[in-house]
Amino acid sequence: MKDDEYFMQLALEEAKKAYQLDEVPVGALVVKEGEVISRAYNQRESLNDPTAHAELIAIREASKRLGNWRLTDTTLYVTKEPCPMCAGAIVGARIKRLVYGCKDKKGGAVESLYTIASDPRLNHQVEITSGVLEPQCRELLQSFFRAKRVPPQTP
């Protein structure tokens, strides 16, 4: 049986695609009944679209494939804790479960800064599992940003 680590590994593969395109390496996929419905990676730079986060692209594709904006009985796997925009979309799409890799202490809206996905004041709460393949997810992001901070070499 496929488990959270198996699906998070697939999300990491998506994040690596983003890394290769010089995008912040975040990958996501939507799973229903053990089947991957959609997969995506960050494409903000490529598409010049501030909403082109991996989570939103995966949610849009899953909704198209299933023919329904309600993604009940699905699980969203994402390598990094979702931001406020994505957490709102997860609640709005009625996703049953969110599994993510590493926390985002500066922008996380699931457990770090805000608790949008589980806020009882909203009309839907999401089951949350965090820390799946956390070291691998965190290292990929840290590696990306370390490379960004290297000063350019002068000839």
Backbone as numpy.savetxt, mean C-alpha at the origin, in Angstrom:
# Nx Ny Nz CAx CAy CAz Cx Cy Cz
-1.70 -23.46 1.62 -2.54 -22.28 1.62 -1.66 -21.03 1.62
-2.01 -20.06 0.82 -1.27 -18.82 0.75 -1.57 -18.00 2.00
-0.51 -17.36 2.53 -0.69 -16.59 3.75 -0.26 -15.15 3.55
-0.31 -14.37 4.62 0.02 -12.95 4.55 1.43 -12.71 4.03
2.38 -13.53 4.44 3.76 -13.35 3.98 3.86 -13.59 2.47
3.15 -14.57 1.97 3.16 -14.85 0.53 2.67 -13.63 -0.25
1.54 -13.08 0.15 0.97 -11.94 -0.57 1.81 -10.67 -0.36
2.41 -10.51 0.83 3.27 -9.34 1.04 4.51 -9.44 0.16
5.00 -10.63 -0.07 6.13 -10.79 -0.98 5.75 -10.32 -2.38
4.54 -10.60 -2.81 4.07 -10.12 -4.12 3.98 -8.59 -4.12
3.53 -8.01 -3.02 3.47 -6.55 -2.92 4.87 -5.95 -2.97
5.83 -6.63 -2.36 7.23 -6.17 -2.41 7.76 -6.20 -3.85
7.35 -7.19 -4.61 7.76 -7.25 -6.02 7.24 -6.02 -6.76
6.02 -5.60 -6.45 5.47 -4.39 -7.06 6.27 -3.16 -6.61
6.61 -3.10 -5.34 7.39 -1.97 -4.82 8.74 -1.88 -5.53
9.34 -3.00 -5.82 10.63 -3.00 -6.53 10.49 -2.45 -7.94
9.35 -2.64 -8.56 9.10 -2.03 -9.88 9.10 -0.51 -9.76
8.48 0.00 -8.70 8.48 1.44 -8.47 9.90 1.94 -8.27
10.68 1.23 -7.49 12.06 1.61 -7.22 12.84 1.75 -8.54
12.66 0.78 -9.43 13.37 0.81 -10.71 12.98 2.01 -11.57
11.79 2.56 -11.33 11.32 3.72 -12.08 11.56 5.03 -11.32
12.33 4.96 -10.26 12.63 6.11 -9.41 11.39 6.68 -8.74
10.46 5.82 -8.44 9.26 6.15 -7.67 9.48 5.66 -6.24
8.85 6.31 -5.27 8.92 5.81 -3.90 8.42 4.35 -3.92
9.25 3.42 -3.44 8.93 2.00 -3.61 7.86 1.47 -2.65
6.63 1.65 -3.07 5.49 1.10 -2.35 4.71 0.25 -3.33
4.35 -0.95 -2.90 3.56 -1.85 -3.72 2.31 -2.28 -2.98
1.27 -2.61 -3.75 0.00 -3.00 -3.14 -0.70 -4.03 -4.01
-1.54 -4.83 -3.38 -2.41 -5.72 -4.13 -3.68 -5.98 -3.36
-4.74 -6.26 -4.10 -6.03 -6.61 -3.52 -6.25 -8.09 -3.77
-6.63 -8.79 -2.71 -6.83 -10.24 -2.77 -8.25 -10.55 -2.32
-8.90 -11.45 -3.06 -10.23 -11.93 -2.67 -10.24 -13.45 -2.82
-10.62 -14.12 -1.74 -10.71 -15.57 -1.72 -9.42 -16.22 -2.23
-8.29 -15.69 -1.80 -7.00 -16.26 -2.14 -6.49 -15.95 -3.53
-7.21 -15.11 -4.27 -6.81 -14.76 -5.64 -6.45 -13.28 -5.70
-5.34 -12.99 -6.37 -4.94 -11.59 -6.55 -5.86 -10.98 -7.60
-6.59 -9.94 -7.20 -7.54 -9.26 -8.08 -6.85 -8.12 -8.82
-5.93 -7.44 -8.12 -5.19 -6.33 -8.74 -3.86 -6.17 -8.03
-2.93 -5.55 -8.74 -1.62 -5.25 -8.16 -1.16 -3.93 -8.73
-0.38 -3.19 -7.92 0.04 -1.86 -8.36 1.26 -1.41 -7.58
1.87 -0.34 -8.08 2.98 0.31 -7.40 2.83 1.81 -7.58
3.54 2.56 -6.75 3.47 4.03 -6.83 3.83 4.50 -8.23
3.07 5.48 -8.73 3.33 6.05 -10.05 3.11 7.56 -10.07
3.29 8.21 -8.94 3.07 9.66 -8.89 3.96 10.42 -9.85
5.23 10.09 -9.89 6.17 10.78 -10.77 5.88 10.46 -12.24
5.70 9.18 -12.53 5.48 8.74 -13.90 4.22 9.33 -14.51
3.17 9.41 -13.71 1.88 9.89 -14.21 1.62 11.37 -13.90
2.54 11.99 -13.15 2.32 13.36 -12.70 0.95 13.50 -12.03
0.69 12.57 -11.13 -0.61 12.48 -10.48 -0.40 12.29 -8.98
-0.77 13.27 -8.18 -0.56 13.14 -6.73 -1.39 12.03 -6.09
-2.40 11.53 -6.79 -3.21 10.44 -6.23 -2.77 9.06 -6.71
-1.70 8.98 -7.47 -1.27 7.69 -8.04 -0.44 6.88 -7.04
-0.99 6.73 -5.84 -0.38 5.86 -4.83 -0.72 4.42 -5.18
0.14 3.50 -4.78 -0.08 2.08 -5.07 -1.45 1.61 -4.59
-1.84 2.03 -3.40 -3.11 1.58 -2.83 -4.29 2.02 -3.70
-4.29 3.28 -4.11 -5.41 3.79 -4.90 -5.48 3.13 -6.27
-4.35 2.92 -6.89 -4.34 2.25 -8.20 -4.87 0.82 -8.05
-4.42 0.11 -7.01 -4.89 -1.26 -6.78 -6.39 -1.29 -6.50
-6.88 -0.34 -5.71 -8.31 -0.27 -5.39 -9.12 0.00 -6.65
-8.68 0.96 -7.47 -9.40 1.27 -8.72 -9.47 0.04 -9.63
-8.34 -0.64 -9.79 -8.30 -1.80 -10.68 -9.17 -2.94 -10.14
-9.14 -3.15 -8.84 -9.98 -4.21 -8.24 -11.46 -3.90 -8.44
-11.83 -2.63 -8.26 -13.23 -2.25 -8.45 -13.67 -2.48 -9.89
-12.81 -2.14 -10.83 -13.13 -2.38 -12.24 -13.29 -3.87 -12.51
-12.33 -4.64 -12.01 -12.36 -6.09 -12.28 -13.58 -6.76 -11.67
-13.94 -6.33 -10.45 -15.09 -6.94 -9.78 -16.42 -6.29 -10.17
-16.35 -5.15 -10.86 -17.56 -4.47 -11.27 -18.35 -3.89 -10.10
-17.62 -3.46 -9.07 -18.29 -2.95 -7.88 -17.31 -2.07 -7.10
-17.76 -0.93 -6.65 -16.88 -0.08 -5.85 -16.73 -0.61 -4.43
-17.67 -1.44 -4.00 -17.58 -2.04 -2.67 -16.68 -3.27 -2.75
-15.56 -3.19 -2.06 -14.60 -4.30 -2.07 -14.69 -5.11 -0.79
-15.92 -5.39 -0.38 -16.13 -6.19 0.82 -15.52 -7.57 0.59
-15.11 -8.19 1.66 -14.47 -9.51 1.61 -13.18 -9.52 0.81
-12.48 -8.38 0.79 -11.15 -8.34 0.17 -10.12 -7.93 1.22
-8.89 -8.24 0.90 -7.76 -7.82 1.72 -6.83 -7.00 0.86
-6.41 -5.85 1.37 -5.42 -5.02 0.69 -4.08 -5.25 1.38
-3.09 -5.63 0.60 -1.72 -5.77 1.08 -0.94 -4.59 0.56
-0.19 -3.93 1.45 0.62 -2.78 1.04 1.91 -2.78 1.86
3.00 -2.42 1.23 4.30 -2.52 1.88 4.54 -1.47 2.95
3.81 -0.35 2.90 3.99 0.72 3.87 2.63 1.18 4.38
2.59 1.58 5.62 1.35 2.08 6.22 0.74 3.18 5.35
-0.52 3.05 5.01 -1.18 4.04 4.15 -1.27 5.44 4.76
-1.26 6.43 3.87 -1.40 7.84 4.22 -2.88 8.16 4.46
-3.21 9.38 4.88 -4.62 9.73 5.10 -5.50 9.55 3.86
-5.00 9.93 2.69 -5.78 9.80 1.47 -6.12 8.32 1.20
-5.11 7.48 1.31 -5.32 6.06 1.03 -6.15 5.38 2.11
-5.93 5.76 3.37 -6.73 5.19 4.45 -8.21 5.53 4.25
-8.48 6.75 3.81 -9.86 7.14 3.52 -10.45 6.32 2.40
-9.66 6.07 1.37 -10.14 5.25 0.24 -10.39 3.81 0.67
-9.56 3.30 1.55 -9.73 1.93 2.05 -11.06 1.81 2.79
-11.36 2.79 3.64 -12.64 2.80 4.36 -13.78 2.97 3.36
-13.63 3.91 2.43 -14.68 4.17 1.45 -14.99 2.98 0.56
-13.97 2.18 0.27 -14.16 1.00 -0.58 -14.70 -0.20 0.21
-14.82 -0.03 1.51 -15.34 -1.09 2.38 -14.44 -2.33 2.39
-13.14 -2.11 2.24 -12.19 -3.23 2.29 -12.27 -3.85 3.68
-12.33 -5.17 3.71 -12.49 -5.87 4.98 -11.22 -5.84 5.82
-10.08 -6.06 5.16 -8.84 -6.24 5.92 -7.69 -5.54 5.23
-6.82 -4.93 6.02 -5.61 -4.28 5.55 -4.42 -4.97 6.20
-3.46 -5.36 5.37 -2.21 -5.93 5.87 -1.09 -5.05 5.32
-0.27 -4.52 6.21 0.84 -3.70 5.71 2.15 -4.10 6.37
3.24 -3.68 5.70 4.58 -4.05 6.14 5.11 -3.16 7.24
5.59 -1.98 6.88 6.23 -1.12 7.87 5.40 0.13 8.14
5.59 0.64 9.34 4.89 1.86 9.75 5.49 3.07 9.05
4.69 4.13 8.97 5.14 5.42 8.44 4.93 6.44 9.54
5.97 6.67 10.32 5.86 7.56 11.48 5.59 9.00 11.11
5.91 9.39 9.86 5.71 10.77 9.43 4.38 11.00 8.72
3.77 9.94 8.19 2.54 10.15 7.44 1.52 9.04 7.53
1.75 8.07 8.40 0.85 6.92 8.50 -0.49 7.28 9.11
-1.55 6.84 8.47 -2.90 7.19 8.93 -3.71 5.97 9.37
-3.01 4.87 9.67 -3.69 3.67 10.13 -3.41 3.42 11.61
-2.15 3.63 12.01 -1.78 3.45 13.41 -0.79 4.49 13.92
0.04 5.04 13.05 1.12 5.92 13.52 0.67 7.31 13.92
0.09 8.07 13.00 -0.37 9.43 13.31 -1.88 9.50 13.52
-2.59 8.75 12.73 -4.05 8.73 12.78 -4.51 7.27 12.77
-5.79 7.07 13.07 -6.36 5.72 13.05 -7.62 5.71 12.18
-7.50 6.23 11.00 -8.65 6.38 10.11 -9.33 5.05 9.83
-8.55 4.02 9.54 -9.13 2.74 9.12 -9.90 2.03 10.22
-9.67 2.39 11.46 -10.38 1.72 12.55 -11.19 2.70 13.41
-11.35 3.91 12.95 -12.06 4.93 13.72 -13.54 4.56 13.84
-14.04 4.35 15.05 -15.43 3.93 15.22 -16.45 5.00 14.84
-16.00 6.24 14.64 -16.92 7.30 14.23 -17.28 7.19 12.74
-16.51 6.44 11.99 -16.78 6.28 10.56 -17.73 5.10 10.34
-18.29 5.04 9.13 -19.30 4.01 8.86 -18.73 2.63 8.56
-17.40 2.50 8.51 -16.77 1.21 8.25 -15.43 1.17 8.97
-15.12 0.05 9.58 -13.82 -0.16 10.19 -13.16 -1.36 9.51
-11.85 -1.27 9.40 -11.06 -2.26 8.69 -10.26 -3.08 9.70
-10.21 -4.39 9.49 -9.33 -5.24 10.30 -7.90 -4.94 9.86
-7.00 -4.78 10.82 -5.63 -4.37 10.50 -4.62 -5.38 11.02
-3.69 -5.75 10.15 -2.54 -6.55 10.53 -1.32 -5.80 10.05
-0.41 -5.49 10.96 0.78 -4.73 10.58 2.04 -5.55 10.87
3.15 -5.11 10.26 4.44 -5.73 10.54 4.76 -6.96 9.72
3.98 -7.25 8.69 4.25 -8.43 7.87 5.42 -8.13 6.93
6.48 -8.91 7.04 7.74 -8.69 6.31 8.25 -7.27 6.52
8.06 -6.77 7.72 8.44 -5.40 8.05 9.90 -5.08 7.73
10.87 -5.93 8.10 12.26 -5.56 7.81 12.53 -5.37 6.31
11.99 -6.23 5.48 12.19 -6.12 4.04 11.52 -4.87 3.48
10.32 -4.59 3.93 9.59 -3.40 3.46 10.31 -2.13 3.88
10.75 -2.08 5.11 11.45 -0.90 5.63 12.78 -0.71 4.91
13.54 -1.78 4.72 14.85 -1.68 4.08 14.73 -1.17 2.64
13.73 -1.60 1.91 13.55 -1.13 0.54 13.33 0.38 0.52
12.48 0.87 1.39 12.23 2.31 1.48 13.49 3.07 1.93
14.15 2.56 2.95 15.35 3.24 3.44 16.44 3.27 2.38
16.60 2.20 1.66 17.60 2.13 0.59 17.31 3.18 -0.48
16.04 3.32 -0.84 15.64 4.31 -1.84 15.99 5.72 -1.38
15.63 6.06 -0.15 15.87 7.41 0.34 17.34 7.66 0.64
18.09 6.64 1.05 19.54 6.80 1.22 20.18 7.19 -0.11
19.78 6.52 -1.17 20.33 6.82 -2.49 19.98 8.23 -2.92
18.82 8.73 -2.53 18.40 10.08 -2.87 19.25 11.13 -2.16
19.75 10.78 -0.98 20.51 11.74 -0.18 22.00 11.79 -0.53
22.46 10.90 -1.38 23.88 10.90 -1.74 24.16 12.14 -2.57
25.15 12.96 -2.14 25.44 14.18 -2.93 26.01 13.83 -4.30
25.65 14.60 -5.31 26.16 14.32 -6.66 27.68 14.50 -6.70
28.34 13.68 -7.47 29.79 13.74 -7.64 30.15 14.80 -8.68
31.15 15.57 -8.37 31.61 16.57 -9.34 32.76 15.98 -10.17
32.81 16.33 -11.45 33.85 15.74 -12.31 35.24 16.25 -11.99
